[in-house]
Amino acid sequence: MAVTIKATVLVVDDEESILETLSGILEDEGYEAVTASSGEQALSIIEELSPEVVLLDVWMPGGIDGLETLKSIKESTQMSTVIMISGHGNIDIAIQATKLGAYDFLEKPLSLEKILLLVKRALEKQRLEKENLVLKTSISW
């Protein structure tokens, strides 16, 4: 019997209602959902849990915003795929987030179907990258 391991998705937003809604939907779909309400809290959780996917709000109060949090994630050794979300996004912020390594950028109000599709695609991309690495390792001598 195959054992399936749940992918962990970290939701980072300063709006409690968004944290509750997204974590509930993700858990209903079989993911392990973890939440954080600040960039600092997110980085601490990422260090501890290494979630496969991070849904990260751009604008958050506190010491570091979403873009700074994204930068820190990408500079670390973590392999988390980051999907940025924003209620006040513009094309410049989306471009900046992509240049910093975001997988995608979503605007609020969020489409739950689109979020689930992006999480699924992000996990598939990770699976293919790992498979590719294993294959390259096995053929190089």
C-alpha positions as CSV (number, residue, x, y, z in Angstrom):
1,M,0.0,0.0,0.0
2,A,1.4,3.4,-1.1
3,V,1.7,6.0,1.5
4,T,0.9,9.5,0.3
5,I,2.6,12.4,2.0
6,K,0.5,15.6,2.1
7,A,2.2,18.7,0.6
8,T,2.5,21.6,3.0
9,V,1.2,25.0,1.9
10,L,2.0,28.1,3.9
11,V,-0.5,31.0,3.6
12,V,0.9,34.4,4.6
13,D,-1.5,37.3,4.9
14,D,-2.4,39.9,7.5
15,E,-6.1,39.4,6.9
16,E,-7.5,36.7,9.3
17,S,-10.4,36.0,7.0
18,I,-8.1,35.2,4.1
19,L,-6.0,32.9,6.3
20,E,-9.1,31.0,7.5
21,T,-10.6,30.7,4.0
22,L,-7.5,29.6,2.2
23,S,-6.3,27.2,4.8
24,G,-9.8,25.6,5.0
25,I,-10.0,25.2,1.2
26,L,-6.5,23.8,1.0
27,E,-7.1,21.3,3.8
28,D,-10.4,20.2,2.1
29,E,-8.2,19.4,-0.9
30,G,-5.9,17.3,1.1
31,Y,-3.0,19.7,1.7
32,E,-1.5,20.5,5.1
33,A,-2.2,24.2,5.5
34,V,-0.1,26.4,7.9
35,T,-0.7,30.1,8.3
36,A,1.3,33.2,9.2
37,S,0.3,36.8,9.6
38,S,3.7,38.5,9.0
39,G,6.8,38.1,7.0
40,E,8.9,37.4,10.1
41,Q,6.5,34.7,11.2
42,A,6.5,33.2,7.7
43,L,10.3,33.0,7.6
44,S,10.4,31.2,11.0
45,I,7.8,28.7,9.8
46,I,9.6,28.1,6.5
47,E,12.9,27.5,8.4
48,E,11.1,24.9,10.5
49,L,8.7,23.2,8.1
50,S,10.1,23.8,4.6
51,P,6.6,24.0,3.0
52,E,6.4,23.0,-0.7
53,V,4.3,26.1,-1.6
54,V,3.9,29.5,0.0
55,L,1.0,31.8,-0.8
56,L,2.4,35.2,0.1
57,D,0.7,38.6,0.4
58,V,2.7,41.5,-0.9
59,W,1.5,44.2,1.5
60,M,1.8,43.3,5.2
61,P,2.5,45.4,8.3
62,G,5.6,44.9,10.3
63,G,9.3,44.9,9.6
64,I,9.3,43.2,6.3
65,D,6.7,43.1,3.5
66,G,5.9,40.3,1.1
67,L,8.6,41.2,-1.5
68,E,11.3,41.3,1.3
69,T,10.0,38.0,2.6
70,L,10.2,36.5,-1.0
71,K,13.7,37.8,-1.3
72,S,14.7,36.1,2.0
73,I,13.1,32.8,0.9
74,K,14.9,32.8,-2.4
75,E,18.2,33.7,-0.8
76,S,17.9,30.8,1.7
77,T,18.4,27.1,0.9
78,Q,14.6,26.5,1.0
79,M,13.0,25.1,-2.1
80,S,9.5,26.5,-1.5
81,T,7.6,27.7,-4.6
82,V,6.2,31.1,-3.9
83,I,2.9,32.5,-5.3
84,M,2.4,36.2,-4.6
85,I,-1.0,37.6,-3.8
86,S,-2.1,41.2,-3.6
87,G,-5.2,43.4,-3.3
88,H,-3.3,46.4,-4.5
89,G,-1.0,44.9,-7.1
90,N,0.1,46.6,-10.2
91,I,2.2,45.4,-13.1
92,D,5.4,46.8,-11.7
93,I,5.0,44.8,-8.5
94,A,4.2,41.7,-10.4
95,I,7.3,42.1,-12.5
96,Q,9.4,42.8,-9.5
97,A,8.0,39.7,-7.7
98,T,8.7,37.5,-10.8
99,K,12.3,38.8,-11.0
100,L,12.8,38.0,-7.4
101,G,11.7,34.4,-8.1
102,A,7.9,34.2,-7.6
103,Y,6.2,31.4,-9.5
104,D,3.1,33.5,-10.1
105,F,1.2,36.6,-9.0
106,L,-2.5,36.7,-8.2
107,E,-4.7,39.7,-7.5
108,K,-7.4,39.8,-4.8
109,P,-10.3,39.0,-4.8
110,L,-8.8,35.6,-5.1
111,S,-10.3,32.9,-7.3
112,L,-10.2,29.7,-5.2
113,E,-10.2,27.5,-8.3
114,K,-7.2,29.4,-9.7
115,I,-5.4,29.1,-6.4
116,L,-5.9,25.4,-6.3
117,L,-4.8,25.1,-9.9
118,L,-1.6,27.1,-9.2
119,V,-0.8,25.1,-6.1
120,K,-1.2,21.9,-8.1
121,R,0.9,23.2,-11.0
122,A,3.6,24.4,-8.6
123,L,3.8,21.0,-7.0
124,E,4.0,19.3,-10.4
125,K,6.8,21.6,-11.4
126,Q,8.7,20.7,-8.2
127,R,8.1,17.0,-8.9
128,L,9.5,17.3,-12.4
129,E,12.5,19.3,-11.3
130,K,13.4,16.7,-8.7
131,E,12.9,13.9,-11.2
132,N,15.1,15.7,-13.7
133,L,17.8,16.1,-11.0
134,V,17.7,12.4,-10.2
135,L,18.0,11.5,-13.9
136,K,20.9,13.9,-14.4
137,T,22.6,12.5,-11.4
138,S,22.1,8.9,-12.5
139,I,23.6,9.4,-16.0
140,S,26.6,11.6,-15.1
141,W,29.7,9.7,-14.1
